[in-house]
């Protein structure tokens, strides 16, 4: 990718699927991806924002181990994975500039770790029951250089809030039933634990 702002990035992905049996598969994967700075972050010159420029793209490095079991004779399938995502050079408002105009800088790193699973149960050709569950945790730390080191506590508050900015637990149950040839009935329940928006 060439984002037109001087950044040239390559985003590779490597995956290995190993069939333990004809119905069970273990997968390993790893990938790298980037988010280039938005134009407003890199080049804004307005009364509210005066971008200093020179931002690096945010970089995410992802790893996962997954399992897929398809037990057709039971009408059951299980898809689950554990993962870790590391995000570097997160772009955030630089609190060193406490008055308007604001600017942005690469200030934070974050790590997401979690588990996701989906269980599907099918009886007959017209009925499905699907369970989803995920648990995710996040850590955040200051890694960028602040223009004014005296505002470190302000940014530390943001880093602390990051741990609560994702729902730790979420899940759902979905029932679908083919009632008529052109009519499907579904009922679902969705749950998400509390989260705290940053700032």
Helices and strands as residue ranges (DSSP letters): E 13-19, E 24-35, H 39-43, E 58-71, G 72-74, E 76-93, E 104-123, E 127-142, G 149-151, H 152-162, E 169-180, E 183-192
